């Protein structure tokens, strides 16, 4: 493994850094306020962000996440991860500026991989062009979101139409979105992992009812995390994304790269918090000298530096493994980074807030907003506890199979029992 960026990636990284210095950071608060004030049905982006996005597109800093060269620059997962880290320094504004924000990224990836030509023309092209936003409708309030085999929302084929009925929430980005991709049960009698399918639903479709943006830590504006009711929502049968019963397959194709993106953005967020912590420690005087001379502050800085670097290396390794051996081979590493990066960023942000004292609790610095935004990462795309359970089960299964092979005399005798 060699994570030295290619000349192309290094150039893109420098251009992203320059762009953020010039256009994102100086207007970061205005962008956040405009998202809250202006985004509404039919208005996917506020005016200030439209102007920044047009500039980014004109400079070629656009759709950088797409692995296929016909849609983007064709970077590998680990190469894009390096760019994603820089965007994570402003995790709301910057990804939107470069058309690299979730859930659009995941939706574009599965439309590119599983969509029909008609679906790509109708939805993928406008998403790639930045004309519309999309949302992903999976989690349901009545059942555990960490176990998608429990999904209850149904779609029944009636002639040449799917009729969708169900209750969803945390459909992130639904306000102002033009498309929802809904995961619903299409064959309740099938294997638990073959019951569900993905269906494309235009948000102006009769029966797609946006009930409310759910207040999340006191925030319910902007694109939102929305409660949706599908009530006899009829869409053409051709809106099925992938084959019937392929909902879990499509979801996994969406989640693998998405988890890399989330983790690398979390690392960028943590780097920014660490920088702010160091500046504060050097400049703030207390008890006869700078805070940076105090041992407890030095411990916070040292721990943060180590944890960020560890998380980055493991995330890049997971991305490299996905690139070289495929998503299935990278499952363990992906689960591990999902836990490690999500916890790391919260720890670093908490230390940075503490070193800033009461200032850190205010919105006069970005720290409080970054903390509120980042807390979801321990739940989004699977909670920590589920990823730990899956990690443990796979490890136990691996060693169980080894014991069976050993008992059957099928294990190469030169490999004695040992901890590997």
C-alpha positions as CSV (number, residue, x, y, z in Angstrom):
1,X,0.0,0.0,0.0
2,X,1.3,3.4,-1.0
3,X,-1.0,6.3,-0.2
4,X,1.2,8.9,-1.9
5,X,-1.3,10.9,-4.0
6,X,-0.8,10.9,-7.8
7,X,0.0,14.3,-9.5
8,X,-3.7,14.5,-10.5
9,X,-4.9,13.9,-6.9
10,X,-2.4,16.3,-5.4
11,X,-3.4,19.0,-7.9
12,X,-7.1,18.5,-7.2
13,X,-6.4,18.6,-3.4
14,X,-4.5,21.9,-3.7
15,X,-7.2,23.4,-5.9
16,X,-9.9,22.3,-3.3
17,X,-7.9,23.9,-0.5
18,X,-7.5,27.1,-2.5
19,X,-11.2,27.1,-3.4
20,X,-12.3,26.6,0.2
21,X,-10.0,29.3,1.5
22,X,-11.4,31.8,-1.1
23,X,-15.1,30.8,-1.3
24,X,-16.2,28.5,1.5
25,X,-14.6,29.5,4.8
26,X,-15.3,33.3,4.3
27,X,-19.0,32.6,3.7
28,X,-19.4,29.5,5.8
29,X,-21.9,31.0,8.3
30,X,-23.8,32.8,5.5
31,X,-24.1,29.5,3.6
32,X,-25.5,27.7,6.7
33,X,-28.0,30.5,7.4
34,X,-29.1,30.6,3.7
35,X,-29.6,26.8,3.7
36,X,-32.0,27.2,6.6
37,X,-33.8,30.3,5.2
38,X,-34.1,29.6,1.5
39,X,-34.3,25.8,0.9
40,X,-37.9,24.8,0.3
41,X,-40.0,22.6,-2.1
42,X,-38.7,23.4,-5.5
43,X,-35.7,25.3,-4.2
44,X,-32.8,22.8,-3.8
45,X,-30.0,25.3,-3.1
46,X,-29.8,28.8,-1.7
47,X,-28.6,31.6,-4.0
48,X,-25.2,32.0,-2.3
49,X,-24.5,28.3,-2.8
50,X,-25.7,28.2,-6.4
51,X,-23.1,30.8,-7.2
52,X,-20.4,28.9,-5.4
53,X,-21.4,25.7,-7.1
54,X,-21.3,27.3,-10.5
55,X,-17.8,28.5,-9.8
56,X,-16.7,25.0,-8.6
57,X,-18.1,23.4,-11.6
58,X,-16.5,25.9,-13.9
59,X,-13.1,25.1,-12.3
60,X,-13.6,21.3,-12.7
61,X,-14.0,20.6,-9.0
62,X,-17.3,18.7,-9.6
63,X,-18.6,15.1,-9.0
64,X,-15.1,14.1,-7.8
65,X,-16.6,11.1,-6.0
66,X,-17.7,9.3,-9.1
67,X,-15.4,6.3,-9.8
68,X,-16.4,6.0,-13.5
69,X,-14.6,8.4,-15.9
70,X,-17.8,9.0,-17.9
71,X,-19.3,10.6,-14.9
72,X,-16.3,12.1,-13.0
73,X,-12.5,12.0,-12.8
74,X,-12.4,8.2,-12.2
75,X,-10.6,8.3,-8.9
76,X,-10.2,5.2,-6.7
77,X,-12.0,5.2,-3.3
78,X,-8.8,6.0,-1.4
79,X,-7.8,8.7,-3.8
80,X,-11.2,10.4,-3.4
81,X,-10.9,9.9,0.3
82,X,-8.0,12.3,0.4
83,X,-10.1,15.0,-1.2
84,X,-13.1,14.1,1.0
85,X,-11.0,14.7,4.1
86,X,-10.5,18.3,3.0
87,X,-14.2,18.8,2.3
88,X,-14.9,17.4,5.8
89,X,-13.3,20.5,7.3
90,X,-16.6,22.2,6.5
91,X,-18.9,19.1,6.3
92,X,-22.1,20.9,5.3
93,X,-21.0,23.7,3.0
94,X,-18.0,22.1,1.2
95,X,-19.5,18.8,0.0
96,X,-22.5,20.7,-1.4
97,X,-20.2,23.2,-3.1
98,X,-18.5,20.4,-5.0
99,X,-21.7,18.4,-5.7
100,X,-20.3,15.7,-3.4
101,X,-22.8,15.7,-0.6
102,X,-24.8,12.8,0.8
103,X,-27.3,11.4,0.1
104,X,-26.9,12.6,-3.5
105,X,-23.5,10.9,-3.8
106,X,-24.9,7.4,-2.9
107,X,-28.0,7.9,-5.0
108,X,-25.9,8.9,-8.0
109,X,-23.7,5.9,-7.5
110,X,-26.5,3.4,-7.5
111,X,-28.3,5.1,-10.4
112,X,-25.1,4.8,-12.4
113,X,-24.6,1.2,-11.4
114,X,-28.1,-0.2,-11.4
115,X,-30.3,2.3,-13.2
116,X,-31.8,1.9,-16.6
117,X,-31.0,4.3,-19.4
118,X,-34.3,6.0,-18.8
119,X,-33.7,6.4,-15.1
120,X,-30.2,7.7,-15.7
121,X,-31.5,10.3,-18.2
122,X,-34.4,11.4,-16.0
123,X,-32.6,11.5,-12.6
124,X,-28.8,10.8,-12.8
125,X,-28.0,13.4,-15.4
126,X,-29.8,16.3,-13.5
127,X,-28.1,15.2,-10.3
128,X,-24.7,15.1,-12.0
129,X,-25.5,18.5,-13.5
130,X,-26.4,19.9,-10.1
131,X,-29.9,20.8,-11.2
132,X,-31.7,18.8,-8.5
133,X,-31.1,17.2,-5.1
134,X,-32.3,13.7,-3.9
135,X,-33.1,11.9,-0.7
136,X,-33.0,8.3,0.5
137,X,-36.0,6.9,2.2
138,X,-35.3,3.8,4.2
139,X,-35.5,4.2,8.0
140,X,-39.0,3.7,9.6
141,X,-40.1,4.9,13.1
142,X,-42.1,1.8,14.0
143,X,-39.2,-0.7,13.6
144,X,-35.5,-0.7,14.5
145,X,-33.5,1.1,11.8
146,X,-30.5,-1.0,12.5
147,X,-32.3,-4.2,11.3
148,X,-33.6,-3.4,7.8
149,X,-35.1,-6.9,7.5
150,X,-37.9,-5.5,9.7
151,X,-39.0,-2.9,7.1
152,X,-42.8,-2.6,6.9
153,X,-43.4,-0.1,4.0
154,X,-44.9,-2.0,1.1
155,X,-45.1,-1.6,-2.6
156,X,-47.6,-3.7,-4.5
157,X,-47.6,-4.1,-8.3
158,X,-50.9,-3.1,-9.8
159,X,-50.8,-3.5,-13.5
160,X,-47.9,-1.4,-14.7
161,X,-47.6,0.7,-11.5
162,X,-46.1,0.2,-8.0
163,X,-48.5,1.3,-5.3
164,X,-46.4,2.4,-2.2
165,X,-47.7,2.7,1.3
166,X,-45.5,3.2,4.3
167,X,-44.2,5.5,7.0
168,X,-40.6,6.7,6.8
169,X,-38.4,9.1,8.7
170,X,-34.9,10.4,8.7
171,X,-35.3,10.8,5.0
172,X,-32.4,13.2,4.9
173,X,-32.5,16.1,2.5
174,X,-36.1,15.7,1.5
175,X,-36.9,19.4,1.7
176,X,-36.1,20.8,-1.8
177,X,-35.3,17.3,-3.2
178,X,-36.7,16.3,-6.6
179,X,-36.3,12.5,-6.2
180,X,-36.6,10.0,-3.3
181,X,-35.2,6.5,-3.6
182,X,-37.4,4.4,-1.3
183,X,-36.5,0.9,0.0
184,X,-39.8,-0.9,0.5
185,X,-41.0,-4.5,0.8
186,X,-42.1,-5.9,-2.6
187,X,-42.3,-9.7,-1.7
188,X,-43.1,-10.2,2.0
189,X,-42.9,-14.0,1.6
190,X,-39.3,-14.0,0.3
191,X,-36.1,-14.6,2.2
192,X,-35.6,-11.7,4.7
193,X,-32.8,-10.3,2.5
194,X,-34.8,-10.6,-0.7
195,X,-38.1,-9.0,0.4
196,X,-37.2,-5.4,-0.3
197,X,-36.6,-3.4,-3.5
198,X,-35.5,0.2,-4.3
199,X,-38.1,2.4,-6.1
200,X,-37.5,5.9,-7.5
201,X,-40.3,8.3,-6.4
202,X,-40.5,11.9,-7.7
203,X,-41.2,14.0,-4.6
204,X,-44.0,15.9,-6.4
205,X,-45.8,12.5,-7.0
206,X,-49.3,12.3,-5.4
207,X,-49.1,10.2,-2.3
208,X,-45.5,11.4,-1.4
209,X,-46.4,13.4,1.7
210,X,-43.6,15.2,3.6
211,X,-45.0,15.4,7.1
212,X,-42.3,17.4,8.7
213,X,-38.6,18.0,9.1
214,X,-37.7,16.2,12.4
215,X,-36.0,18.5,14.9
216,X,-32.5,17.1,15.4
217,X,-30.7,18.6,18.4
218,X,-33.0,21.6,18.0
219,X,-32.5,22.1,14.3
220,X,-35.3,21.4,11.8
221,X,-34.6,23.7,8.9
222,X,-32.7,23.4,5.6
223,X,-32.9,20.2,3.6
224,X,-34.0,18.5,6.8
225,X,-34.2,14.9,8.2
226,X,-37.8,14.3,7.3
227,X,-40.8,12.2,8.2
228,X,-42.5,10.9,5.1
229,X,-45.8,9.1,4.6
230,X,-46.3,7.2,1.3
231,X,-50.1,6.9,0.9
232,X,-51.2,5.0,-2.2
233,X,-48.3,6.6,-4.0
234,X,-48.4,5.3,-7.5
235,X,-45.3,5.2,-9.7
236,X,-44.6,3.4,-13.0
237,X,-43.3,-0.1,-12.7
238,X,-40.2,1.1,-14.7
239,X,-39.2,3.1,-11.6
240,X,-37.8,0.0,-10.0
241,X,-34.1,0.5,-9.4
242,X,-32.3,-2.8,-9.9
243,X,-34.2,-6.1,-10.0
244,X,-37.1,-6.9,-7.7
245,X,-35.8,-8.2,-4.4
246,X,-32.4,-6.5,-4.9
247,X,-32.9,-3.8,-2.3
248,X,-30.2,-5.2,0.0
249,X,-27.7,-5.7,-2.8
250,X,-28.2,-2.1,-4.0
251,X,-28.1,-0.8,-0.5
252,X,-24.7,-2.4,0.1
253,X,-23.3,-1.0,-3.1
254,X,-24.4,2.4,-1.9
255,X,-23.2,2.0,1.7
256,X,-19.6,0.8,1.1
257,X,-18.3,3.9,-0.6
258,X,-20.6,6.1,1.5
259,X,-19.0,4.9,4.7
260,X,-15.5,5.8,3.4
261,X,-16.8,9.3,2.5
262,X,-18.4,9.8,6.0
263,X,-15.2,8.6,7.8
264,X,-12.8,10.7,5.7
265,X,-15.0,13.8,6.2
266,X,-15.0,13.1,9.9
267,X,-11.2,13.0,9.8
268,X,-11.2,16.4,8.1
269,X,-13.6,17.8,10.8
270,X,-11.3,16.4,13.5
271,X,-8.2,18.0,11.9
272,X,-9.9,21.4,11.9
273,X,-10.9,21.0,15.6
274,X,-7.3,20.0,16.5
275,X,-6.0,23.1,14.7
276,X,-8.4,25.3,16.6
277,X,-7.4,23.6,19.9
278,X,-3.7,24.2,19.2
279,X,-4.3,27.9,18.3
280,X,-6.3,28.4,21.5
281,X,-3.8,26.6,23.6
282,X,-0.9,28.7,22.3
283,X,-2.8,32.0,22.6
284,X,-4.9,31.7,25.7
285,X,-3.3,32.7,29.0
286,X,-4.4,31.3,32.3
287,X,-2.7,30.5,35.7
288,X,0.6,32.2,34.8
289,X,1.1,31.0,31.2
290,X,-0.4,29.7,27.9
291,X,-2.9,26.8,28.2
292,X,-0.5,24.8,26.0
293,X,2.0,24.6,28.9
294,X,-0.6,22.8,31.0
295,X,-0.1,19.0,31.0
296,X,-3.8,18.2,30.7
297,X,-4.1,20.3,27.5
298,X,-0.9,18.7,26.1
299,X,-2.5,15.3,26.7
300,X,-5.7,16.3,24.9
301,X,-3.6,17.5,21.9
302,X,-1.3,14.4,21.8
303,X,-4.3,12.0,22.1
304,X,-6.1,13.8,19.3
305,X,-3.1,13.7,17.0
306,X,-2.6,10.0,17.5
307,X,-6.3,9.1,17.1
308,X,-6.7,11.2,13.9
309,X,-3.7,9.6,12.3
310,X,-4.8,6.1,13.3
311,X,-8.3,6.6,12.0
312,X,-7.0,8.0,8.7
313,X,-4.7,5.1,8.1
314,X,-7.4,2.5,8.8
315,X,-9.9,4.4,6.6
316,X,-7.4,4.6,3.7
317,X,-6.6,0.9,4.2
318,X,-10.4,0.0,4.0
319,X,-10.7,2.1,0.8
320,X,-7.6,0.5,-0.7
321,X,-9.0,-3.0,0.1
322,X,-12.3,-2.1,-1.5
323,X,-10.4,-0.8,-4.6
324,X,-8.2,-3.9,-4.9
325,X,-10.3,-6.8,-3.6
326,X,-13.9,-5.6,-3.7
327,X,-16.5,-4.4,-1.3
328,X,-17.1,-7.9,0.2
329,X,-13.4,-8.4,1.1
330,X,-13.3,-5.0,2.7
331,X,-16.4,-5.5,5.0
332,X,-14.4,-6.0,8.2
333,X,-12.3,-2.9,7.6
334,X,-15.3,-0.8,6.6
335,X,-17.2,-1.8,9.8
336,X,-14.1,-1.0,11.9
337,X,-13.6,2.5,10.4
338,X,-17.3,3.3,10.8
339,X,-16.9,2.8,14.6
340,X,-13.5,4.3,15.0
341,X,-13.9,7.5,12.9
342,X,-17.3,8.3,14.3
343,X,-16.0,8.0,17.9
344,X,-12.7,9.7,17.2
345,X,-14.3,12.9,15.8
346,X,-16.6,13.2,18.8
347,X,-13.6,12.8,21.2
348,X,-11.5,15.4,19.4
349,X,-14.4,17.9,19.1
350,X,-15.2,17.4,22.8
351,X,-11.5,18.2,23.8
352,X,-11.5,21.2,21.5
353,X,-14.7,22.5,23.1
354,X,-13.2,22.0,26.5
355,X,-10.0,23.8,25.7
356,X,-12.1,26.7,24.4
357,X,-14.1,26.8,27.6
358,X,-17.5,28.5,27.5
359,X,-16.6,30.0,24.0
360,X,-16.6,26.4,22.7
361,X,-20.3,26.0,23.6
362,X,-21.3,29.0,21.5
363,X,-21.8,29.4,17.8
364,X,-19.1,32.1,17.7
365,X,-16.8,29.3,16.6
366,X,-17.6,26.3,14.3
367,X,-17.0,23.8,17.1
368,X,-20.5,23.5,18.5
369,X,-22.1,23.2,15.1
370,X,-19.5,20.6,14.1
371,X,-20.2,18.6,17.3
372,X,-24.0,18.7,16.6
373,X,-23.5,17.6,13.0
374,X,-21.0,14.9,13.8
375,X,-22.9,13.1,16.5
376,X,-25.2,11.4,13.9
377,X,-22.2,9.5,12.5
378,X,-22.4,7.0,15.4
379,X,-25.9,6.1,14.2
380,X,-26.0,6.9,10.4
381,X,-25.3,3.9,8.1
382,X,-25.5,1.6,11.1
383,X,-25.0,2.2,14.8
384,X,-21.7,1.4,16.5
385,X,-23.2,-1.6,18.4
386,X,-24.4,-3.3,15.1
387,X,-21.0,-2.8,13.5
388,X,-19.3,-4.3,16.6
389,X,-21.7,-7.2,16.5
390,X,-21.1,-7.9,12.9
391,X,-17.3,-7.6,13.3
392,X,-17.4,-10.1,16.2
393,X,-19.6,-12.6,14.3
394,X,-17.3,-12.6,11.3
395,X,-14.3,-13.1,13.5
396,X,-16.0,-16.0,15.4
397,X,-17.1,-17.5,12.1
398,X,-13.6,-17.4,10.7
399,X,-12.2,-19.2,13.6
400,X,-15.1,-21.6,13.7
401,X,-14.4,-22.6,10.1
402,X,-10.7,-23.0,11.0
403,X,-11.5,-25.4,13.9
404,X,-13.8,-27.4,11.6
405,X,-11.0,-27.7,9.0
406,X,-8.5,-28.7,11.7
407,X,-10.8,-31.4,13.1
408,X,-11.4,-32.8,9.6
409,X,-7.6,-32.9,8.9
410,X,-8.0,-30.4,6.1
411,X,-5.7,-27.8,7.6
412,X,-2.2,-27.6,6.3
413,X,-0.2,-29.0,9.2
414,X,2.5,-26.4,8.8
415,X,0.1,-23.8,10.1
416,X,-0.3,-24.7,13.7
417,X,-3.1,-23.3,15.8
418,X,-2.1,-19.7,16.7
419,X,-3.5,-16.2,17.0
420,X,-3.1,-14.5,13.6
